[in-house]
Amino acid sequence: MRLASYAFLLGGAVAMLGPACLFTAAGGFAGARDENVCDSTIPVCNTTGGCVLDEDHYLKGDFPGTRRFVVRTHGEATVTVRLYFDMPKSPGADTNIYVYESGCVERFAFETAGRDIFREAGPDQEFSWGTKVYQEGDHLVEINSDATSSFYLRVDIDELGQ
């Protein structure tokens, strides 16, 4: 009888949380965050971002390609971009992450410059890179890659001095 009770509870948990949250590395990467489809057009830096991405949301996508989104800060902060490569096929030659200061007066960059992004991610297939921004406001984040992989992306924002 106990086994049936545990099976019933597990079935209820799967129904409530969804199987991806319990049984996949991507679900573990996303955690309790909700997916943001990120298909809007938010003006920033003479271009547009697909959404304002915060710590309560993640987005999914496919490389090769480019993704742009906005991160909002209330002052000096560290913005960390985290990628989980789901089904990596080819690392390509160039993966670039650019975070722009509010007002686009400065750009902070991570560039693989020929290094293997999947090797940089390691065996858990998770890559992270962070940079400090100094002004409050909307910061454009742009990621482009010629790698071939589906990915999950989230940001962590550490507001300094708060």
N, C-alpha and C positions, 0 to 999 in steps of 0.2 A: 504494500500500500504506500509506503514512503517513496518508493521509486516513481510511482504514478504522480504523487504530489510534486516532486521535484521536476518531473517532465512537464507538468502543467504550468508551474512557475516559470520555467525556462521558456516555454512556448509563449507565455504572456509577455515576458521581457523582450523576446524577439519581435513580437507584434508591436509593442510600444516603441522600442528603440530602433527597430529596423535591423536586418541582418548585417548590413555593412558596418554598423557601429560595433558589433560584437565579434565578427569573425574575419575581418580583413585588416591588413596593415593600414590601408587608406582610411578605414573607419577609425582606427586608433589615432592616426595622424590628425584627422578632422576633430576628433573628440566630440564634445557637446556643441560644437559650432554648427550653425545652419548654413546651408549652401546659399551663396549669392550668385545669381545667374550672370550678373555683371554685364548687362547688355544695354545700358543707358548711354547717354551722351552728356557727360559732365564737363563743361569747359574748364580747361586748366592749361597753362603754358602754351598758348596758341595751338592747342590740339584738344583732344577730349579723352577722358577716362571713362571706362565702362561702368564704374560704380565708385562709391566711397566704401572701402574695405576696412572693417574694424576687427577687433579681437573676438567678436561674437559670430563672425562669418568666415567662410572659406570660399574659394572658387575652384572650378575644374577647367581644364583646357587640354589642348593638344599642341605639341611642337612637331614640326617646325612652325614658327609663326611669332607673332608679337602680341603681348597683352599689356594694356594700359589701365591703370586704376588710380584712385586718389586715396591718400592716407591723411587724416586730419589730426593735427596736434594742437595742444594748448600752450606751447612754448618749446623750450629745449627738450629734445627727446631722442631716444635711440629707437630706430625703426629696424626691425629684423624681418627679412623676407625668408620664408621657409617653403621649400618645395619637396613634395614627395613624388618620385617618379614611379608611375604605375605602368608596368609593362614596357620598360625601356628597351629600345631596339638598336638605336645607333646614337652615339654621343655627339656626332657632328664635330665641327671645328670651333664654333663660336657660340657661347651663351653669355649674354650681357644683362646685367641688372643695373638700372639707373634710378636713383632717387634724387629728385630735384628739390632744392630749397623752395620754400613758399615764395611766390613771385618769380621763380625760375631764374634767380640771380646766380645760382651755383648748382653744379651737378656732382653727385658722388657716384662712383662707378665700381662695379665688380665686372671684370672681363676675363673669360677663360683663356683667351689668346692661344688657342690650340690645345689647351689641356682638356682632358676627358672629364666632362661634368659628372658622368656616372661614377667615375673613380673618386672624384671629389666628394660625391654624396656618400660613398662607402656602402657596406653590405646591407645597411638598413634602407638604402635608396632615398635617404633624406638629406637635403642640402640646406644650409642656412647661411645667410650673410647679413650683417647688420652695419648700420652707419648712424652717426649722430646728425641730427638736423638742429638748427639753432633758432628758427623763428616759428611762431605759431601760424597756423593756417593750413591751407591745402597743399599737399606735396604730391606731385605726379610721380608715380612709380611705373617704370617701363621695363618690360622683360622681353628680350627677343633671343631666339635660339634656332639654330639649324639642326638641333638634335631631333630624333624621332622618338616620341614617347607621349603617353597621356600623363597628366600631372594633376596634383592637388596643390593648392597654394594657400597659405595663410600668412598673416602678419602679426607680429607682437610689437606693441608700442609701450616703451618704458618712458613715461613722462618724468624727466629729471627735475628734482626740486619740488615734487608734489607729493 
